[in-house]
C-alpha cells in the first residue's frame, strides 16, 4: 500500500474509532479501534491508528458534532472534580483522564489520583463523611514500578468518581501510557484556573 493511501486508511480508521468513542461514550480506545477496523473491513491490524491519532480525531469530532453538549458537560464534570478534590485535599488529589484532557464523553467518569501512605486514613475519611463508596483494585505502572493500587469509587453531583490511591513518594513520578505518552494530570489550582479563565474551554 502506498504511503499516501496508507495514511488515508489510518485517518479513516481514526475517524471511525473517534465516532465510536463519541457516540458510545466509552473511553476504551483499543476496543473502539478494533470495532473501527471491523466496520471498515480492515483485516490487518498493522495499519491501525495509534491513540494520539484517535484522540486528535475525537477532539475534531466533538468540536464539529457535539460542541455545545460536550462543552457544557465537560464544564459540569470539571466543576464536580473541583468539589471532589477540595473534599479530598488531605490526600493530595490530582485530576487525570478525559475530564482533564477535554475528551470526556457522555458516560465518562472523573479520574483522580490520591497520594498518601495512610490508606486506612482514607477509608476512615469516607466512613466519617457518610459518603457511599466502593473499594476496588487495579494495576498501575508508575515509572519503573507496577503496583496493585486501591481504587475508591463514589459519586459527586451525580457524576461517578474513581480515585486511585498511590504511595506519597510517587507523586513526582511521570506516568506514561502503554504507547509512551505522558499521562496528563492537574492539581486543584490548575483545574480551578482553567474553569475561571473560560468555563467552556476545551483543552
C-alpha positions in Angstrom: 0.0 0.0 0.0 1.4 3.4 -1.0 2.3 5.8 1.8 -0.5 8.3 0.9 -3.1 5.6 0.6 -1.9 4.0 3.9 -2.1 7.4 5.7 -5.6 7.9 4.4 -6.6 4.5 5.6 -5.3 5.3 9.1 -7.1 8.6 9.1 -10.3 6.9 8.1 -9.9 4.3 10.9 -9.1 7.0 13.4 -12.3 8.9 12.4 -14.4 5.7 12.8 -12.9 5.0 16.2 -13.4 8.6 17.3 -17.1 8.4 16.3 -17.5 5.2 18.3 -15.9 6.8 21.3 -18.0 9.9 21.0 -21.4 8.2 20.4 -21.0 5.2 22.7 -19.4 7.3 25.5 -16.7 4.8 26.0 -13.0 5.6 26.8 -11.8 2.2 25.6 -9.5 3.2 22.7 -8.4 -0.3 22.0 -12.0 -1.6 21.7 -13.0 1.4 19.5 -10.0 0.7 17.3 -11.0 -2.9 16.8 -14.6 -2.0 16.1 -13.5 0.6 13.6 -11.3 -2.0 11.8 -14.2 -4.4 11.6 -16.6 -1.7 10.2 -14.0 -0.7 7.6 -13.3 -4.4 6.7 -9.7 -4.0 7.5 -8.2 -7.5 8.1 -4.7 -6.3 9.1 -4.1 -4.7 12.5 -0.7 -3.3 11.3 -2.2 -0.2 9.9 -4.4 0.7 12.9 -4.0 4.3 14.1 -2.4 4.9 17.4 -4.1 6.6 20.4 -2.7 10.0 19.5 -4.3 9.9 16.1 -7.6 8.7 17.6 -7.6 11.4 20.3 -7.0 14.1 17.7 -9.9 12.7 15.6 -12.1 12.6 18.7 -11.4 16.2 19.5 -12.3 17.2 15.9 -15.5 15.1 16.0 -16.6 16.6 19.4 -15.9 20.1 18.1 -17.9 19.5 14.9 -20.8 17.5 16.1 -21.1 17.8 19.9 -19.7 21.3 20.5 -22.4 22.7 22.8 -23.4 19.5 24.6 -19.8 18.4 25.0 -18.6 21.8 26.3 -21.4 22.1 28.9 -21.0 18.5 30.1 -17.2 19.0 30.3 -17.7 22.1 32.4 -20.1 20.2 34.8 -17.6 17.3 35.1 -14.7 19.7 35.9 -16.8 21.6 38.5 -17.7 18.3 40.1 -14.0 17.3 40.0 -13.1 20.5 41.8 -15.7 19.7 44.5 -14.2 16.2 44.9 -10.6 17.5 45.0 -11.4 20.1 47.7 -13.1 17.4 49.8 -10.1 15.1 49.3 -7.5 17.8 49.8 -5.7 15.9 52.7 -4.8 13.2 50.2 -3.0 15.3 47.6 -5.5 14.8 44.7 -4.6 15.2 41.0 -7.2 15.2 38.2 -6.3 12.9 35.2 -8.0 11.2 32.4 -10.6 12.5 29.9 -12.1 15.2 32.2 -8.8 17.0 32.3 -7.7 16.3 28.7 -11.0 17.6 27.5 -12.2 14.4 25.6 -14.8 13.3 28.2 -17.9 11.7 26.6 -21.5 11.2 27.8 -20.6 8.3 30.1 -17.1 9.4 31.3 -16.2 9.3 34.9 -13.9 11.6 36.9 -10.5 10.0 37.5 -8.4 11.2 40.4 -5.0 10.1 41.7 -4.6 10.4 45.5 -1.1 10.3 47.1 -0.8 9.1 50.7 1.0 6.4 52.7 -2.0 6.0 55.0 -4.7 4.1 53.1 -6.6 3.4 56.4 -7.0 7.1 56.9 -8.6 7.5 53.6 -11.2 4.7 54.3 -11.8 6.3 57.7 -12.3 9.6 56.0 -15.0 8.2 53.8 -16.7 6.4 56.7 -16.8 9.6 58.8 -18.0 11.6 55.8 -21.1 9.3 55.4 -20.2 9.0 51.7 -21.3 5.9 49.9 -18.3 4.3 48.3 -16.9 1.1 46.9 -13.3 -0.1 47.2 -11.6 -1.9 44.3 -8.1 -2.5 42.9 -6.3 -2.0 39.7 -2.7 -2.4 38.4 -0.9 0.9 37.8 2.5 1.5 36.3 4.4 4.5 37.7 8.0 4.9 36.5 9.6 1.5 36.7 7.1 0.2 39.3 3.9 -1.7 38.8 1.5 -1.5 41.7 -1.7 -3.2 42.8 -3.4 0.1 43.7 -6.6 0.5 45.7 -9.4 2.4 43.9 -12.2 4.1 45.8 -15.4 4.8 43.7 -18.1 7.2 44.7 -20.2 10.0 43.1 -20.2 13.8 43.3 -23.0 15.9 41.9 -24.3 12.8 40.1 -21.0 12.0 38.4 -19.0 8.8 39.1 -15.6 9.3 40.5 -12.8 6.8 40.6 -9.9 7.7 42.8 -6.7 5.6 42.6 -4.6 5.5 45.8 -0.8 5.7 45.3 2.2 6.0 47.7 3.2 9.5 48.5 6.7 9.1 47.1 5.3 8.5 43.6 3.7 12.0 43.4 6.6 13.4 41.4 6.9 10.4 39.1 5.8 10.9 35.5 3.3 8.3 34.5 3.2 7.1 30.8 0.6 5.2 28.8 1.3 1.9 27.1 2.2 3.8 23.9 4.7 6.1 25.6 2.6 9.2 26.1 2.9 11.2 29.3 -0.3 10.9 31.3 -1.6 14.4 31.7 -2.8 15.4 35.2 -3.5 18.6 37.2 -3.7 19.8 40.7 -6.7 21.6 42.1 -5.4 25.1 41.4 -4.9 24.2 37.7 -8.4 22.9 37.3 -9.8 26.0 39.1 -7.7 28.3 36.9 -9.0 26.6 33.7 -12.6 27.0 34.8 -12.1 30.6 35.8 -10.3 31.6 32.6 -13.0 30.2 30.4 -15.8 28.0 31.8 -16.5 26.3 28.5 -12.9 26.0 27.3 -11.9 22.6 25.9 -8.2 22.0 26.4 
